Amino acid sequence: MATAKPEDRIASVLVALFSIAFLMGAFYIKKPIYPQQLGPDAFPKAIGFLMTLLSIIYLFQAFLGKTRDDDKRAEIIGAEDKLEERTNFKLMGLVLLDMVAYALLFEPLGFAIATLLALTIGVLILDRRHILRDFVIAFVGSFGIYFAFSLLLRVDLPKGPLALLGL
């Protein structure tokens, strides 16, 4: 264990503030008119409590100096080669552009197709070693989540062109 860097301390405070704001926002979600066992605020509150708990742990680690060295952290996640690299703003810009395109195409293309495209493009931007495998994972994941939410949970997600197929 090494002493925490000032960046870690600043990040821990920002994450804690964001988590607390998220949790407070979850309490402002309006209750439905008809009583339900689980209202629309249950999931955001659960995530908010979990985020706040984890951010408090991170805060204590950062201020008590119980953070891991970057070398050990990189070794754990298998990113030793990435440690020496400088920030790649072009790559960050492409990922940001991918997310903006996803947000703009979400309604017209529907959840499943827009998510499939965003994940596939994201993989192409970040890592081109396993394109076919990653495409299959993106396809199964996006359509699997779509069908799980629309059929099992009866959540109405944007259909896009899938509406023409009756899905």
C-alpha positions in Angstrom: 0.0 0.0 0.0 1.2 3.5 -0.8 0.1 7.0 0.1 -2.7 8.4 -1.8 -2.0 11.0 -4.5 -3.8 14.3 -4.5 -5.7 13.2 -7.6 -7.1 10.3 -5.7 -8.3 12.5 -2.9 -10.0 15.0 -5.2 -11.6 12.1 -7.2 -12.9 10.5 -4.0 -14.5 13.7 -2.9 -16.1 14.3 -6.3 -17.4 10.7 -6.4 -18.8 11.0 -2.9 -20.5 14.3 -3.8 -22.0 12.8 -7.0 -23.2 9.7 -5.1 -24.9 11.7 -2.4 -26.5 14.0 -5.0 -27.7 10.9 -7.0 -29.2 9.4 -3.8 -30.9 12.7 -2.9 -32.3 12.9 -6.4 -33.7 9.4 -6.1 -35.9 10.5 -3.1 -37.5 13.2 -5.4 -38.9 10.6 -7.8 -42.7 10.8 -7.6 -44.8 8.0 -6.2 -47.2 6.4 -8.7 -50.9 7.1 -8.4 -51.6 3.4 -8.0 -49.9 1.6 -5.1 -47.2 -0.8 -6.1 -44.9 -3.1 -4.2 -41.8 -1.7 -5.9 -42.2 1.9 -7.1 -40.1 3.6 -9.7 -37.8 4.9 -7.0 -36.7 1.5 -5.6 -33.9 0.8 -8.1 -32.4 4.4 -8.1 -32.5 4.4 -4.3 -30.7 1.0 -4.2 -28.1 2.2 -6.6 -27.7 5.5 -4.7 -27.2 3.7 -1.4 -24.6 1.4 -2.9 -22.8 4.2 -4.7 -22.7 6.2 -1.5 -21.4 3.3 0.5 -18.6 2.5 -2.0 -17.7 6.2 -2.4 -17.4 6.5 1.4 -15.0 3.5 1.4 -13.1 5.1 -1.4 -13.0 8.4 0.5 -11.5 6.8 3.6 -8.9 4.9 1.5 -7.8 8.0 -0.3 -7.5 10.1 2.9 -6.0 7.4 5.0 -3.4 6.5 2.3 -4.6 3.0 1.7 -4.6 3.0 -2.0 -2.7 0.6 -4.3 0.2 1.7 -6.5 -0.6 2.2 -10.1 1.7 -0.6 -11.0 -0.1 -3.1 -8.8 -3.5 -1.8 -9.9 -2.5 -2.2 -13.6 -1.2 -5.7 -13.0 -4.5 -6.8 -11.4 -6.5 -5.7 -14.4 -3.9 -6.7 -17.0 -3.1 -3.2 -18.3 0.6 -3.0 -17.6 1.3 -1.8 -21.1 -1.3 1.0 -20.8 0.4 2.5 -17.7 3.2 4.2 -19.6 0.9 5.7 -22.3 -0.1 9.3 -22.4 -3.7 10.3 -22.5 -5.1 9.7 -25.9 -7.5 12.6 -26.6 -8.4 11.4 -30.1 -9.5 8.1 -28.6 -11.5 9.8 -25.9 -13.1 12.0 -28.5 -14.1 9.1 -30.6 -15.7 7.3 -27.6 -17.5 10.5 -26.7 -18.7 10.9 -30.3 -19.9 7.2 -30.2 -22.0 7.9 -27.0 -23.5 11.1 -28.5 -24.5 9.2 -31.6 -26.0 6.5 -29.4 -28.1 9.1 -27.6 -29.2 10.7 -30.9 -30.1 7.3 -32.5 -31.7 5.7 -29.4 -35.3 6.7 -30.3 -35.2 6.4 -34.1 -33.3 3.1 -34.2 -34.7 1.7 -31.0 -32.9 0.3 -28.0 -31.7 -3.0 -29.4 -30.2 -1.7 -32.7 -28.8 1.5 -31.3 -27.1 -0.4 -28.4 -25.7 -3.0 -30.8 -24.3 -0.3 -33.0 -22.8 1.7 -30.1 -21.2 -1.4 -28.5 -19.8 -2.6 -31.8 -18.4 0.9 -32.7 -17.0 1.2 -29.2 -15.2 -2.1 -29.5 -13.8 -1.1 -32.9 -12.5 2.1 -31.4 -11.0 0.5 -28.3 -9.9 -3.0 -29.3 -9.8 -4.7 -32.7 -8.4 -8.1 -31.6 -11.6 -10.0 -31.3 -14.1 -8.3 -33.5 -16.4 -11.3 -34.3 -16.5 -12.4 -30.6 -17.2 -8.9 -29.4 -19.9 -8.4 -32.0 -21.7 -11.6 -31.0 -21.5 -10.5 -27.3 -22.9 -7.1 -28.3 -25.7 -8.7 -30.3 -26.7 -11.2 -27.7 -26.4 -8.6 -24.9 -28.4 -5.8 -26.6 -31.2 -8.0 -28.0 -31.2 -10.1 -24.8 -31.7 -7.1 -22.6 -34.3 -5.7 -25.0 -36.4 -8.9 -24.9 -35.9 -9.4 -21.1 -37.1 -5.9 -20.4 -39.9 -5.8 -23.0 -41.3 -9.4 -22.6 -40.4 -10.3 -19.0 -40.5 -7.0 -17.2 -43.0 -5.3 -19.6 -40.9 -2.2 -19.8 -41.6 -0.3 -23.0 -38.3 0.4 -24.7 -38.0 2.2 -28.0 -38.6 -0.4 -30.8 -37.4 1.5 -33.8 -37.5 -0.7 -37.0 -38.2 -3.8 -34.8 -41.8 -2.4 -34.6 -42.2 -3.3 -38.3 -41.5 -7.0 -37.4 -44.0 -6.9 -34.6 -41.4 -7.3 -31.9 
